[in-house]
Amino acid sequence: MPKATFRIWRGDASGGKLHDYVTEVSEGMVVLDAVHQIQAEQANDLAVRWNCKAGKCGSCSAEINGMPRLMCMTRLSDLPLEEPVTIEPMRSFPSLRDLVTDVSWNFGVKKTIRPFGPRPADAPDGTWRIAEGDVDRVQEFRKCIECFLCQDVCHVLREHHLHEEFAGPRFFVYTAALEMHPLDTENRLGDLRGPQGIGYCNITKCCTKVCPESITITDNAIIPLKERVVDEFYDPIRRLLRGLRSG
């Protein structure tokens, strides 16, 4: 059987380095298969997070040859195995050990987003009447598996480390699912403009490119939210009307 070299980052928050492991590969293998094989045969203490191995749990996020990807969905046949395959933990989050990072910051951000606030039922039976197209619009956003690859690739978090000022693309998608829901009555535009820092996003679409669920993050979620924020806070006509009302 052919062999390939996997260059895996080993270490923790205090530091670490890349180690080379040579292992046999076979047809149909994905990167996670190779990591498990190395873990079983050469590095029993290698830390790696995974669960479903089907691209649905979002657990095995890592950086493969510098690109944020799910290890279970990255086929070896798509990689240049004549060179070492580099596997590193996500750079936007603190290292715990080896390929495992601390992503708990993301769950804290999620708690700050105003929850779904539906309008009163408009039918005698206590239900709502809404257009199917309006419901369909937000279904795309609900495919998110919270792998946080979009958070990892975003330069605002990855390079500028503005975690305290910027929610990140995953949570703009989450907010869009709420803001664009036809029954929702909450207004989250002030939060987007302020503590969630949507203005930092310069719509490079890098988050869209790495999404394993093919969610059109930039065009369908972030840009419409940015437009709503601009309309609410920067539209000159609206500002004039608000001034007249307050006067």
N, C-alpha and C positions, 0 to 999 in steps of 0.2 A: 504493500500500500504506500502511496506517496506521503511525504511528510511536509509540514509547513512550520514556520517559526511564528510564534505569537509573543509580542513584546508587551508585557502586562505591567501596569503600574502597581507597585507594592509599597505600602506605607500607611501613615495616618496623619492626623492634624499637625504633628510635629515635623513631618517631612517624609520623603520616600524617593524611590527611583524606579526606573523601568528594568524588568528582568526578562530575559529571553527564555522561552520554553519551546522545545521542538516536539511535535506530536504527530501521530498519523492522522490523516484526513481521508474521508471517503465521500462518495457522491451523496448529495442531499443534506450534508451537514450545514448547520448554521454556526455563527460565532459562539453562541451559548453552548452548543454541543462541545466545541473545542475547549471552552473554558471549563466545563464540567469534567472533561476527560483529563485535562491538566490537573484539576483539583483532585481527582481520584487517583491519579498515577504519580504525580510529581510534587504537588503543593497542597497537601491536605488542609493547611490553614489559610488558603486563599479565600478571602471574603467576597462574596458576590450575592446580590439580591435578585431573586427571581421568584416566579410563582406559576403562572399558567403555561408558559412556553407556547402561547398561541397569539401573541400580539394584542391581548385584550386587558391585561392587568396593569401594564405600564411600569412594572417593577424593574426590569432589566435594562434600564436606560444607561448608556455609557457613551464614550466617544471612541469611535472606530476609525482609525486613520484620520483623526482630527474632526470627524463629522459626528454630531449627536445623532445616535440611532438606537433602536431596540436591538439588543444582541440576538434575541430569538427570531427576529425577522430579517436579519442580515445574512444572506447565504454566502458561503465561502466561494461558490462558483462565480459570484459577482465581484470578488476581490482579487487583486494581483498577488497570488500566493508565491510568486518567485521572490517577493520582498517580504520582510517581516510585517505582520499585521499588528498594528499598535492599538492597544485597548487601554483606555484611561477612564477615570471617573469623571462625572460631569463637573465642569470647572466653576459653574456659577454658585455652587453650594459647598459648605464646609465638608472636608473629608472626615469620615469616621474611621474606615479601614479599607485598604485596597480599593476595590471598585465600588464600595458602598459610600454614599454621601448622605448628609443630614438634610432632608428636604422638608423638615417640619415648619420652616418659615412660611412655606406656601399655605399650609393649613391655617396658620395665624392670619394671613392675608384674607383667606376666604371668609373667616369669621367676621371681618370688618365690612363686608358687602351687605347692603340692605337686603333683607330677604324678600321673597315674592309677596306682593300685597295685592290680592285680587279685588276687583270692584264687586259690588253687590250682585247677586244673581238677578238675571233679568227675565226669568221665566217662572210661571206659577209653580212648577215642580222643584224650584230651588236650583236649577241649572242655568247655564249660560248659552247664548247663541253667538257664535263667532264664525268668521269666514275660514274655510279650510286652508286657503292660501296663506292667511296670517299665521296659522298654527304651523304650517309646513316650513315657514321661513326660519323658525327657531330650532327645528329638529336637527339640523346640521350641527349646531353647537352642542347638543346633548350627546354626540358621539365621543366626546373627549374622554380619554382613559386616564388622564392625569399622570402621564409619563414625565411631564415637565421638560421635555426636550425643547419645546418652544421657549421656555424660560431660560434654559441653558444656553441656547444659541443667541438670545437677544443681547446685543452689545451693551444696552443700558445696565443690565445685571452682570453680564460676563466680563466686560472690560471696565466699566465705570463703577460697578458695585453700589448702585443707588437703590439698594433693597429697601431702605427706609422711606424712599420718596416715589417709588414706582412699583405698581402692582404686577406688571408683566402681562404678556399676551394671553396666557392661560386664563387670567382673571378678567381680562377684557372680553374674552369669549364667554365666560360665565356671566358677566354683567350684561352682555348683549342678549343672551338667552332670556334674561329677566326683563331688560328694558324694551325689547322688541316683542315681548309676549302680549297678545291682544287683550288680556285680562288684567295686566299689571298696572297699578296706579302709583307706585313709588317713583320718586325722582332722584336718580343717582348722578345727575350731571355735575353737581357741585363736588361730589366725591371724586369723580373722574378727573375733573379739572384740578382739584386740590391734592389730597393725600395720596390718590392713586396715580397721579402724574402722567396722565395719558399724553400730555404735550411733549414728553420726552421721546415718544415714538416717532421715528422719521420714516416709517412705512417702507423699509427696505425689503420686506416680505421674506426675510430669512426664517421667521417662525413658521410661515406657511410651508416653506420648502421641506422642513424636517418633520412635519406632523404625520405620524403613521396612520391616522384616520382620514387624511386628505381633507381636513377642514380648511376652508378658505379663510384663514384667520384675518389676514390684512384687509382684503377687499370686502368681505361680508360682515365682519365684526368691528375691527378697529376703525376703519375709515368712516363708516356710518356713525359710530359713537363720537369720533372727532367732529364730524359735521354737526351733530346735535349740540356738542359743547360750544362750538363756534356760534351757532345760531342763538343759543341761550345767553351767552355772555359777551359776544363781540359783535353781534349784528347791530348796526347803528340805529335802525328803525326801532328795534326792540328796546334798546337803551333809552331812546327818546321817549317812547311810550311809558317805560318804567319811571322815568323822571317826571313826566306829566302826572302820572298817577300819584306818585309820592308828594308832588307839590300841591 
